[in-house]
């Protein structure tokens, strides 16, 4: 698949510039014309709900930041939140900072069917967010920040120290996926290819038949039992 690299490079530059702006959770006139939309208004949890629930629980909005309070573990009672809307081909950007030793993730193509799939990770591929340095257990490369969790390790370590905001960018377009972190592309892969299928069969997701199968779905933010802060969550459909 051919991707307009010039368009994406210009978009990345625009987003890096907007991330440095003191106007949080807003869209510039240029961004609006380019088709960007906010997924977080900086004031409420509107547009989100906890997976399998009618409303949001375990999250707060303070100082223009969407915060996972870390009140639940990631099994069974997790407070992972998903978008009200579903998306197929898109560019997503957000800023995040992690608590010491923390762990979280951004998921896409999540199928919300709690009776069939108990958690967002059962269907949605994950852009990993974690404290690479202070995590209390040894991390494999495919577990580090910006990895396609359980599948593809990041090519470079460009994570900022705990307490500082990182800029994440994801591109999902007709099965082609890119992970960017702080302006650097660190992961790229194609869904549903023989290589991808082989990784699924031999890896962490071999016992999850719904993993990565949906062509569209919800975007999710994970509460893994640790505090994490998000802001400037924006999306542009392709």
TACOR-V567334 format. One record per run of one state. SS is the DSSP state (helix for helix, strand for strand, loop for the rest). FROM is the first residue (numbers start at 0). TO is the last residue. Records with the same first field share a line. If there is no record, write none. Layout:
SS=FROM-TO / FROM-TO
//
This chain:
loop=0-3 / 19-27 / 33-34 / 38-46 / 50-57 / 62-63 / 68-79 / 83-85 / 87-88 / 98-101 / 110-118 / 122-123 / 130-139 / 143-146 / 148-150 / 152-164 / 173-174 / 181-182 / 190-192 / 202-215 / 221-226 / 237-237
helix=4-18 / 28-32 / 119-121 / 140-142 / 193-201
strand=35-37 / 47-49 / 58-61 / 64-67 / 80-82 / 86-86 / 89-97 / 102-109 / 124-129 / 147-147 / 151-151 / 165-172 / 175-180 / 183-189 / 216-220 / 227-236
//
